[in-house]
Amino acid sequence: MSNKAQPVLSVVTVVYNNVTDIERTMLSVLDQTYAAIEYIVIDGASTDGTLQIIELYKGKLAKLISEKDKGIYDAMNKGITAATGDYIIFMNSGDGFYSNDTVSLVFASADDADIYYGETEMMDADGNSLGRRRHAAPEAFTWKDFKYGMSISHQAIYIKRALVEPYDPKYELSADIDWILRAAKKAKNIVNVNTYVARYKVGGMSKHKHKQSLLERFDIMKKYYGVLPTVFNHAVIAFNLGWYWLKNRRTND
């Protein structure tokens, strides 16, 4: 990078009653070698000991908000409102940066991109690696690349804050897809850092409410790509998913 001042990265962690994972996520942020990080934690008034762990590190936080919210995206919108950095990323409880020098590597890859992105490693509930996501990050990303599925995870995308809008509250499970697409449509310079940048814990509400998640995703894709292309694209997604599971079942047999 040039000798310009380091861009400030606002990292937002949203959590509610996740005493098992919150410290690991917070340390993945606080242990970054990159100095210009504004760390914001949004807690939904946890009652299981989560808040007590957060308060151990309160002196290292730019802001801590602990209050009831209307759901995860309401909490994430509070994070957007609180953020003042040049870029923003959400690293919610359970997830984490890939390594302690991840943020440094991201901003060393290019100057002044609108969006930086990279690859994500999946983890099980015990923190064991499950390998790369089924959708590999595209070599060159545009807003059109989500038509066959979310090819970049929420934890692996750094967006210039000037491009960021609030999450749409009408989506309870898939507002992150709409949020990324809105920013990507406005972005002029999107940079692939060509390395792993995040670890994602599998599961979450979209797994427990799979039908609702699929309906929301279809509605979002329809908005960006049109009805007929979305129907066709979902047929391709279904075929690719079936082939993926069949191939992996044979590999494991």
Secondary structure, 3 states (H helix, E strand, C coil): CCCCCCCCEEEEEEECCCCCCHHHHHHHHHCCCCCCEEEEEEECCCCCCHHHHHHHCHHHCCEEEECCCCCHHHHHHHHHHHCCCCEEEECCCCCEECCCCHHHHHHHCCCCCCEEEEEEEEECCCCCEEEECCCCCCCCCCHHHHCCCCCCCHHHEEEEHHHCCCCCCCCCCCHHHHHHHHHHHHCCCEEEEEEEEEEEECCCHHHHCHHHHHHHHHHHHHHHHCHHHHHHHHHHHHHHHHHHHHHHHHHHC
